[in-house]
């Protein structure tokens, strides 16, 4: 601010002593002079001629002004470049927060897994050429690799911490029935307020049921897993393990979970007995019509897509008569 006032006082001084002219002391005056093509009384002849010369000037496009290290590799687009890396940094930031909290609950171990590697990777990813997406490809790969290494170590910490918390409450837990299959799901909430959301886990069989920490059975639903999701799963299993998965899940087991702030909730998934099990959602297949459209929806709301373009063309709500 002091430098600005000093420059302002110099600009408002006597021009004959400085041997220089300053027709515009404010940006707003310069803008008005261009819009009005200048004026003899506002900024003098010099400003009028300059404004007229630049008002109708045609600027040539120069693509070489955008920095690029090779063809189709431009260092630009801070808000749109590398959306996958931006999403990865955001996910790891939330995961790091939860891991730090769980690390405190269990107790930090200098020899065992901790959150230091993930913290360093996230700190490096805050560089103005990292999360912004303006780095070269091999540099972006290095950022991603560092985040992945930190996540692998933090994941071990989270698993052991959640197991420690679940074990500490096992004495207060209900008397569990003896079953051939039983999976305890521990859900942790790192936020400072209560969270209620739908949880999905893959399962193989159909006869499954979900119980909360009190032993009460809760409502759940089985949703068919799409072939595209299974294909992606097989691809990454082969890429990292070098073999195909032995068992293929058929359904997503979805149930409503409620977790207290900065706390956790436990749910038990087991084989259903006595005929009671999760509700299986219906699987509907759609076929294209002669008009080249696909209609999705069985109730009041229907969506119509164009087969060739893959775009939503019509939205129909028969209840509110909206088309």
C-alpha positions in Angstrom: 0.0 0.0 0.0 2.9 2.4 0.8 4.5 1.8 -2.6 1.1 2.4 -4.3 0.7 5.7 -2.5 4.2 6.7 -3.4 3.7 6.0 -7.1 0.3 7.8 -6.9 2.0 10.9 -5.5 4.6 10.8 -8.2 2.0 10.5 -10.9 0.0 13.4 -9.5 3.1 15.7 -9.2 4.2 18.3 -11.7 4.8 16.6 -15.1 7.3 19.3 -16.2 9.6 18.3 -13.4 9.5 14.6 -14.2 9.6 15.1 -18.0 7.0 12.5 -18.4 3.2 12.4 -19.1 0.6 10.2 -17.4 -2.8 10.7 -19.1 -4.5 8.0 -17.0 -4.1 7.8 -13.2 -6.8 5.2 -12.8 -7.6 2.0 -14.7 -11.3 3.0 -14.8 -10.4 6.3 -16.6 -8.3 4.4 -19.1 -11.2 2.0 -19.8 -13.7 4.8 -20.2 -11.3 6.6 -22.6 -11.2 3.5 -24.8 -14.9 3.1 -24.7 -15.6 6.7 -25.7 -12.6 6.9 -28.1 -10.9 9.4 -25.8 -11.6 13.1 -25.3 -9.7 16.3 -25.5 -10.8 17.4 -22.1 -10.3 14.1 -20.3 -6.9 12.7 -21.3 -5.5 15.0 -23.9 -4.7 14.5 -27.5 -2.2 11.7 -26.8 -4.8 9.7 -25.0 -7.4 10.3 -27.7 -5.1 9.1 -30.5 -4.0 6.1 -28.5 -7.6 5.1 -27.7 -8.7 5.5 -31.3 -5.8 3.4 -32.5 -6.5 0.5 -30.2 -10.4 0.5 -30.3 -10.7 -1.1 -33.8 -7.4 -3.0 -33.7 -7.6 -6.7 -34.7 -5.3 -8.9 -32.6 -3.7 -11.9 -34.4 -3.9 -15.3 -32.8 -0.6 -16.7 -31.9 -0.8 -20.3 -30.7 2.9 -20.3 -29.9 2.2 -18.1 -26.8 0.7 -21.1 -25.1 3.5 -23.2 -23.6 3.7 -26.8 -24.8 6.6 -29.2 -24.5 5.3 -31.3 -27.4 2.2 -31.8 -29.7 -1.1 -31.7 -27.8 0.7 -31.3 -24.5 -0.1 -27.8 -23.3 0.7 -26.5 -19.8 -2.6 -24.8 -19.3 -6.1 -25.4 -17.8 -5.7 -25.2 -14.0 -9.3 -26.0 -13.3 -9.9 -28.7 -16.0 -6.6 -30.5 -16.4 -6.1 -34.0 -15.0 -9.5 -34.4 -13.2 -8.5 -37.9 -12.1 -5.5 -36.6 -10.2 -7.6 -33.9 -8.6 -10.1 -36.5 -7.5 -7.4 -38.7 -6.2 -5.8 -35.9 -4.1 -9.2 -35.1 -2.7 -10.0 -38.7 -1.7 -6.6 -39.2 -0.1 -7.0 -36.0 1.9 -10.2 -37.3 3.5 -8.6 -40.7 4.0 -5.6 -39.1 5.6 -7.8 -37.3 8.1 -9.6 -40.5 9.1 -6.3 -42.4 9.3 -4.8 -39.7 11.6 -7.7 -40.0 14.0 -7.6 -43.8 14.1 -3.8 -43.6 14.6 -4.5 -41.5 17.7 -7.1 -43.8 19.1 -4.9 -46.9 18.9 -1.6 -45.2 19.6 1.2 -44.2 17.3 3.9 -46.8 16.5 7.3 -45.8 15.3 8.1 -49.3 14.0 4.7 -50.1 12.5 2.7 -48.5 9.7 1.9 -44.8 10.1 0.6 -41.9 8.1 3.9 -40.1 7.5 4.3 -41.3 3.9 0.8 -40.3 2.9 1.2 -36.9 4.6 4.4 -36.2 2.7 2.8 -37.3 -0.6 -0.2 -34.9 0.0 2.1 -32.1 0.9 4.1 -32.5 -2.3 0.8 -32.7 -4.3 -0.1 -29.2 -3.2 2.6 -27.7 -5.5 1.2 -25.3 -8.0 2.2 -27.6 -10.8 0.8 -30.8 -9.1 -2.8 -30.7 -8.1 -3.4 -27.9 -10.7 -2.7 -30.5 -13.4 -0.2 -28.4 -15.4 2.8 -30.8 -15.0 4.1 -33.1 -17.6 2.9 -36.7 -17.7 5.8 -38.4 -16.1 5.7 -35.9 -13.2 2.0 -36.6 -12.7 2.7 -40.3 -12.6 5.3 -39.7 -9.9 2.7 -37.7 -7.8 0.2 -40.6 -8.2 2.8 -43.2 -7.3 3.7 -41.3 -4.1 0.0 -41.1 -3.1 -0.5 -44.7 -3.8 2.5 -45.7 -1.6 1.2 -43.6 1.2 -2.3 -45.1 0.9 -1.0 -48.7 1.1 0.8 -48.0 4.4 -2.1 -46.0 5.8 -4.5 -48.7 4.8 -2.7 -51.2 7.1 -2.9 -48.7 9.9 -6.7 -48.2 9.4 -7.3 -51.9 9.2 -5.4 -52.6 12.5 -7.0 -49.6 14.2 -10.5 -50.6 13.3 -9.8 -54.2 14.4 -8.6 -52.8 17.7 -11.7 -50.7 18.1 -14.0 -53.6 17.2 -12.2 -56.0 19.6 -12.4 -53.5 22.4 -16.2 -53.6 22.2 -16.6 -57.4 21.6 -17.3 -58.0 25.3 -20.3 -55.7 25.2 -21.5 -57.1 21.9 -24.6 -59.3 21.6 -24.3 -63.1 21.6 -23.7 -64.0 17.9 -25.3 -67.0 16.3 -23.0 -69.7 15.0 -23.0 -69.6 11.2 -20.8 -70.8 8.4 -20.3 -67.3 7.0 -20.0 -64.1 9.1 -18.4 -60.8 8.2 -18.1 -57.9 10.6 -18.2 -54.5 8.9 -16.8 -51.6 10.8 -17.8 -48.1 9.5 -15.9 -45.1 10.8 -17.0 -41.5 10.7 -14.2 -38.9 10.7 -16.6 -35.9 10.5 -17.8 -33.9 13.5 -21.4 -34.6 12.9 -23.6 -37.7 12.6 -23.7 -39.3 9.2 -26.3 -41.5 7.7 -25.8 -43.1 4.3 -26.1 -46.2 2.3 -23.2 -48.7 2.4 -22.5 -51.2 -0.4 -20.3 -54.3 -0.2 -20.0 -57.1 -2.8 -21.4 -60.5 -1.9 -21.6 -63.8 -3.7 -24.7 -65.5 -2.4 -28.3 -64.4 -2.2 -29.2 -65.7 1.3 -27.6 -63.0 3.5 -28.8 -60.8 6.3 -27.5 -57.7 8.1 -27.6 -57.1 11.8 -26.6 -54.0 13.8 -24.5 -53.9 17.0 -27.5 -54.7 19.1 -28.3 -57.9 17.1 -31.4 -56.5 15.5 -31.9 -57.3 11.8 -32.0 -54.3 9.6 -33.4 -53.8 6.1 -31.0 -54.6 3.3 -31.2 -55.0 -0.5 -29.2 -57.0 -3.1 -28.4 -55.1 -6.3 -27.1 -56.8 -9.4 -23.5 -55.9 -10.3 -23.2 -54.8 -13.9 -20.9 -56.7 -16.4 -18.9 -53.5 -16.9 -18.0 -53.4 -13.2 -17.0 -57.0 -13.2 -14.9 -56.5 -16.2 -13.0 -53.6 -14.6 -12.5 -55.7 -11.4 -11.1 -58.6 -13.5 -8.8 -56.3 -15.4 -7.2 -54.8 -12.3 -6.9 -58.2 -10.5 -5.0 -59.6 -13.5 -2.9 -56.5 -13.7 -1.8 -56.5 -10.0 -2.0 -60.3 -9.1 -1.4 -61.9 -12.5 -4.4 -64.2 -12.2 -8.2 -64.1 -12.5 -10.3 -63.9 -9.3 -11.4 -67.2 -7.9 -14.9 -66.1 -7.0 -17.0 -63.5 -8.7 -19.5 -61.5 -6.7 -23.0 -61.3 -8.1 -24.6 -58.6 -6.0 -24.1 -55.4 -4.1 -25.4 -55.7 -0.6 -26.8 -52.3 0.3 -28.0 -51.3 3.7 -28.6 -48.0 5.6 -25.9 -47.2 8.2 -25.9 -44.6 10.9 -22.5 -43.5 12.4 -22.0 -41.1 15.3 -19.6 -38.1 15.0 -16.0 -39.1 15.3 -17.1 -42.6 16.1 -17.8 -46.0 14.5 -20.6 -48.5 14.0 -20.4 -52.2 13.5 -22.7 -54.4 11.4 -22.6 -58.1 10.9 -23.3 -59.8 7.5 -24.2 -63.5 7.8 -26.1 -66.2 6.1 -29.8 -65.9 6.5 -31.7 -68.6 8.4 -35.4 -69.3 8.5 -36.1 -67.9 5.1 -35.5 -64.2 5.9 -32.9 -62.6 3.7 -32.2 -59.4 1.9 -34.6 -58.2 -0.8 -33.2 -58.8 -4.3 -33.8 -56.0 -6.7 -35.3 -56.8 -10.1 -33.0 -56.8 -13.1 -34.5 -55.1 -16.1 -33.0 -55.1 -19.6 -33.8 -52.5 -22.2 -33.8 -52.9 -26.0 -33.6 -50.3 -28.6 -36.7 -49.5 -30.6 -37.1 -48.7 -34.3 -37.0 -45.0 -33.5 -33.5 -45.4 -32.1 -34.4 -44.6 -28.5 -34.3 -46.4 -25.2 -36.9 -45.8 -22.4 -35.9 -46.4 -18.8 -38.3 -46.3 -15.9 -41.4 -48.2 -14.9 -43.2 -45.8 -12.6 -44.3 -42.2 -13.1 -40.8 -41.0 -14.1 -39.3 -42.2 -17.4 -36.1 -41.3 -19.2 -35.7 -41.6 -23.0 -32.2 -41.8 -24.4 -31.0 -41.6 -28.0 -29.2 -44.9 -28.9 -26.8 -43.3 -31.5 -25.7 -40.3 -29.5 -26.2 -41.8 -26.0 -27.8 -38.6 -24.7 -30.9 -38.0 -22.7 -33.6 -36.6 -25.0 -36.8 -36.6 -23.0 -37.8 -36.6 -19.3 -41.4 -37.6 -18.6 -43.1 -37.4 -15.2 -46.7 -38.5 -15.6 -47.7 -37.6 -12.1 -46.8 -33.9 -12.5 -47.4 -33.9 -16.3 -43.9 -32.7 -17.0 -42.4 -33.6 -20.3 
